[in-house]
Amino acid sequence: MAAELRANSQAFDSTAPLFDPRLFPSDFASRSGKIERLARKLAATAVLRDRQGGSAQAERQLLRDSGLLTLAIPQQFGGQGLVWPEIYQIIRYLAAVDSSLAHLFAFQHLQVATILLFGSPDQQRHWLSRTVHERWFWGNATNGRDTRLKLSRREEHYELNGSKSFCSGALGADALVISAPRSHNPEDRVFIVLPSQREGLAVNDDWDGFGQRQTDSGTVQFDNVFVDSSELLGPSGVSPRTTLRACLSQLILTQLYLGNAQGALDGALRYTREHSRAWPASGVALASDDPFIQQRYGELWLLFRSAQLLADSAAQRLQSAWEKPALTAAERAEVALAISEAKVVSARAALEITSRIFESMGASSTSSKYGFDRFWRNVRVHSLHDPLDYKVRDLGHWLLNGKAPTPSLYG
C-alpha cells in the first residue's frame, strides 16, 4: 500500500503546471499557488483512494490546513470574503483532480451561505466566527426529499428524531446544517445548526455510490437530539434572496461536472501525446497527428468551452444577485434560468467528454492504474442529483409562455 501511494505521488511530482493552462482562465495560474499545492497533494493519491472508497480524513485535514475553508465567510467575521465566481473557479480546479474532496470543499461554502442567508446577525457572528477561530469543517443533513426527520417542540427547547440520507460531509464534520419540516409540507422547512458531537446524533458510514466515493455522504441518525431555540436559523418565511441557496447549490453541481470534464480532457490529451500509438492506416507517425483524433478532441473542446462560458456567466449573474440588498422575484428568476442553462449543458458535456476520451486514447488507457473511468462515474452519479429534464422543461415553459421557474429545493 505505501509503495503504491509513493508511486502515485511521483507521477505528480513536477514543477510544471498541473493542468494545461488553456483549460483554465488565464488569470488563474498567477494567483493559485496555494490552491495548486493543495491540488497536487490530492492528485497524488486520487486514483488509489477512488478505488478504496471510504472516508478520506487525511485529505479532509489537508483542506482544513489549507486555510481555504473560510473563503465565503465575510471579512467582518474573520473570513476571506471571496466573491462566488472565484470560489466556483477553485471548486472546479479541485474537482479536476479529486471530485469527492472538491464536493466536500464546495459544501463547506454552501453551509456558510445558508447561515448568511437564514441566520440573524447574532447567529451569523456566533457560528461563522467560531468556524474561523476553531477551523471548523461543516457537513449537512438537508436532503429535502427525505422527510423522516421530525422536529418537535418541547417546553423550552426542541428535539430532533429520525434520520436523513445523502448527508454530504457529515462524517468527520465539526458542525452540521440540518433541515426539518415545520409542518406537513416538506417545502416549509427550517434550517438548524448543531455541533456534530451533540448527544443522540450519529453519522453512519454507509455511502456506497459507484462515483463520488469519498464524499462522506452517509445517513445521519437523530435520537432525542436537543435543539436550543437559538440553533434554529431565521428568518421564517421565504424571500427571493433566501431562495438563492438552491441556486448556489445547483451551480456547485455545475462546477463538479465541469471539473471532471476538465480533468478527463487534460489527462486524455497528455496520455494521447505521451502514450497513444498511431493507427497503422493513419499514415502518420504520432497519434497526435492523426486527423481523426484531432477532430475528436476538437469536438470535445467545443462541448467543454460552451459549458464553461455558460457556467462563468451564470456565476457572475449569481454574484450580482447576491450583492443586491433587495432582490426581486424577477431578478431571482433570471439567475435561476441562467444556472439551469449552465447546469444542463455542463452535465451533458461532461458525460460526453468523460465517456468519449477513450476513443482517442486507445484500449490501454482503460487500465485501472490510470483511473480515467472515475471521471465518468463521478459525473454520472452527481448528474442524477435532480432530473435535468425538469430544468429543460423550465426553459421551454419560459420560452413559450414567459413563465419563470418557481423557486424550489432544487432551483
N, C-alpha and C positions, 0 to 999 in steps of 0.2 A: 504493500500500500504506500509506504513512504517513498519507495523508489518511483512508483508511478506518479505520485504528486510532484516529485522533483523533475521528472521527465516532462511533465506538463508545464511546469514553471519555466524550464529552459527554453521552451518553444516561444515564450512571450518575452524573454529577456533581451530587449533591444532598445536602443535609443531612438529608433525611427518612430514616426507617428504610429499610434495603434491602429488607425484606420486610414484609408485613402481620404485625403482632405477634400476630395470632390464630393464625398458623401455627407459632409457636414458644412455648415455655414463657414465662410472664410474667416470670420472673426472669432470662431470658437476656440481654435487651437491657441491663440495668443493669450487667452485668459483661463485655460483649462488645466494648468499644471497639476493642481491638487486633484482634480477630477480624473485626469488621465492616470495618475499614480494609483488611485483607488481602482480604476477600471482594470489596470494591468494586474493588480493583485487578485481581483475577482476572476479575470480571464484565465489566470494560471491554473485554476482548478475547476473551471466551469463545466467542462465536458465530464470529468470524473464525478463531480457532485450531482450532475444531472442524472447520471446512471444510478447513483446511490439513493437519490431522493432524501427524504427525511428533513431535518431542520439544520440549517447552516448557521449555527450560533456563532462560530468563529468569524464568519463573514459578516454577520449582523454586527458583531463588535467592530469590524473594520468600518462599517458605515457610521456607527456611533462615534468612533475615534476620529473620523474624517472631519467632524465639525460641520457637516452638510445637512444635519437633521433640523437645523434652525433656519433654513433658507426662507421659509414662508412666514416666519414669526416676525412681526413688526419690530423695528429697532427700539421702540419705546419700551418693549418688554425684554430687550437684550438679544433679539434675533437679528438676522441679516436683512430682512425686508426686501428680498428679491421680487421682481415682477414675475407673473406667471409664464410669459413666453420664455424667460431664461430658465425657470425651474423645469418647464416641459422639455427644453432642449437638453438639460442634464439628464432627465429621466430617460430620454431617447438614447442618449450616448451610453448610459449604463446598461440599458436593455439590449444594446447591440452585442454586449459581451455576456450578460447574465440577466435574462429576463425576469427570473424569480426574485433576485435581490433588488432589481430596479422596481419591481412591483411593491416590495416592502418599503423601499425608499419613497416611492410615489404616494403610497397610502399614509405614510407619516404626515405628508403635507396636506393630504385630504382631511385628516383628523384635525390638524391645526386650523384649516379653513372652516371646519364645522364649528369649532369654538369661536372663531371670529364672526361667523355668520349668525350663530344662535346664542352665544353667550352674552351676558351682561358685561359692562365694563369691568366690574369687580371679578367676575368669573374669568374673563379674558386675562386680566392681570395675574390672578392667582395661578391658573393652570399653565399658561404659557411661560410665565416667569419660572415656575418650577421645572418646566420642560427644558429650559435653557440651563438653569443652575444645576439640576440633577441629571442632565444629559439623558432625558427620557426618550425611549423608543415607544411609539404608540401603535396599538393594534385596534381592530374594530370588531364589533358584533352588531352589524347594522343591516343584515340581509332583510330587505323589506318584504320579501315573499315568504319568509319563514315566520309564521305567526305563532309559534309555540311558546314564545316568551311572554309572560304576563307581569305587568306592573300593578301592584296592589297598594292601596293607601292604608296605612296603619294610623295609630293615634297621632304621633308627631313625626312620623317618617314614612318611608315606602319600603316595599320588598319586591325583589325580582325572583320569579320561579319559572323554570322551563329551560329552553335551550335555543341556541342559534347556530346555524350551519354556515359554511363558507366564510369563516371569520379570519380574513387575511391579516397576517401579522400578529395574531393573538398569542401564539405560543412564544413565550420569551419576552412579551411586551411588559413595559413598566406600568402602563395605564391603557384603558380601553375607552373608546367611544361606543356606546350601546344605543340601540333604538328599541322602543317598545310602544305598542299602540296605547293610546289614551282611551279608546272606545272600541267598538266592534269594527270600525272602519280602518283597514290596515294603512290607508293613506294618512290617517290622523295619528301621527306618532310623535313621541317626544325623544329627544336625544339626552343621554345620561353619560356622565364621565365618572369613571371609577378607577382607583388603583387596582391593578390586576391581582394583588395579593389579598383582596378582601375575602373574609371568611365566607365559605359557601360557594365560591366561584372556582371553577375548574376548567382548564383548557385541555381538550383531548387532541392527541397527535394522530388524527385519523384521516387526513387529507391524502388521497391516493390517485389523483388525476394523472393521465399519461403525459401531460405538459404542465408547465409552471409548477414543477415538482417540489420546489423549496420555498413556497410562499407561506408556510406555517398557517394554512387556511383550514384548521380543524374546527371541530364543534366546541362551543363553549356551553357549559352546564351551569345553571344558577339554582341554588338550593337555599331558599330563605335568605337571599343576599340583602343586607341592609343598604338602603339608599337614603342619604340625607337630602332634605329638600333643596339644599344649596348645590347638590350634584345633578339636579335637573336643569338642563340648559333652557333658557328662554331665547327669544320671545315666543309666546304662544301665538298660534296662527301662522299663516303663510303670506309671504310677500314676494314680488318679483325678485328681490335681492336674495332672500333666503333660498329660493329655488335654484340659485346659481350653483348650489352644492352638486346637484345632479349634472349640471353642465361641466363642472370641474372634473367630476368622476368620469364622465364619458370621454373627455379629452385626455385623461390619463390613459384610458384603454387605447386610444388612438396612438399615443406615443409608444406604447408597448408593441403595438402592431408594427409601427414604422421602425422601431429599434431592432426588432427581429429581422425585418426586411433588410435593413442596412447591414446588420451583422452577417446575414446569409449572403448578401450580394458581395460584400467586401471579401469574405472568406472564399467565396467561389471564384472571384476574379484572381485572387492570389493563387489559389490552387490551380486554375487553368494556366496561368503564366508559368508556374514552377513545376507542375507535376503532369498535367494532361499531355497526352501524346496525340499528334496529328493523325487523323484517319487516313489510311493509305490512298484512298481515292481522291483526297482533297487536293493533291498536287503541291502541298506546302510542307515545309519542314517543322513548323511550330503550330501548335493548336491555336495560339493567339492570332495567327494569320489566316485561319480558316474562315471564309466569308459567312458560312452558316452560323458558326459560333459567334462571330462579330454581330450578326443580325440578332441572334438570340439575346445577347447582352444589351444591345441597343433597345430592344423591345422591353426588357426588364427595367432598364433605366427610365424609359418613358413612363412606365407604371409607377415607379418609385417617385420620380420628380413631380408628377401630377398630384400624388398623395401628399408629398412633403409640402408643396406650396399651399394646398388647401388647409393642411394642419397648422402651418405657421400663420396663415391668415385668420383662422378661427381663434388661435391663441391671442392674437392682437385684439380681436373683437371682444374676447372674454375679458382681457385686461381693461379695456375701455369701460366695459360694463361694471367691472369690479370697482373701478375708481369713482363711479357715479354715486353721489350721496343719496339720490332718489331715482331709482331705476324704474322705468315704466314697463308695463306688460309687453308693449310692442317692441321695446328695445331688448327685453329679455328674449322674445321670440326670434329676433334676428340672430342673436348669439346661438340659440338652440338649433336653428336651421343651418347655420354655418358649421356647427360641430357635427350635425348629422351628415352633412356632405363629406366632411373630412373623415369621419369615422367609417362610413360605408366604403368610400374609395380606398382608404388606407387598409381596411381589413381585406378587401378583395385583392388589392395589390400585394399585400403581404402573403396571403395564401398562395397567390400565383407565383410570386418570386421564390418563396421558400420551397415550393414544390418543383419548379422548373429549372432551378440551378443545376440539378443533377444531369440534365440533358447536355449541358456544356462541359461538365467536369469528367463524365465517364463513370464506368462501373466501379473503379477502385475507390471513388470518393464516397461510396456507401459504407465503407469500413467504419465500424463503431468507434474506432480510435479518433476519428475526426469529429464525430458528433454533429454533423451537418443536419441530421434529422431533427434535432431538438428545436431548431427554429420553427419548422412547420408545426411540430407538436404544440409548442407554446402558443402560436397564433391560433391554431385550431381550437384549443381549449378556451382561450380567452375570447375568441370571437363569438362564442356561444353564451357569453355573459347575459346578453339580452338580444332578441332577434333583430338582425339587420333589416329584415323585411319591413318592420314597423317604422324604421327610420326612412326607408324609401317611400313607404306609404304616406308618411307625414309630408315629405317633399312633394309628392304628387297631389295631395289634398290641398297644399298651399298653392301650387301652380294652377290647379283647376278652379279652386273655389276661394282662394285668398284666405284660407283658414290657417291661422298659426297653430303650431303644436301646443297641446295642453301640457303644462308642467306636470311631471310625474316623478316617480322614484328613479326612472331610467332616462331622463332627458328633459 
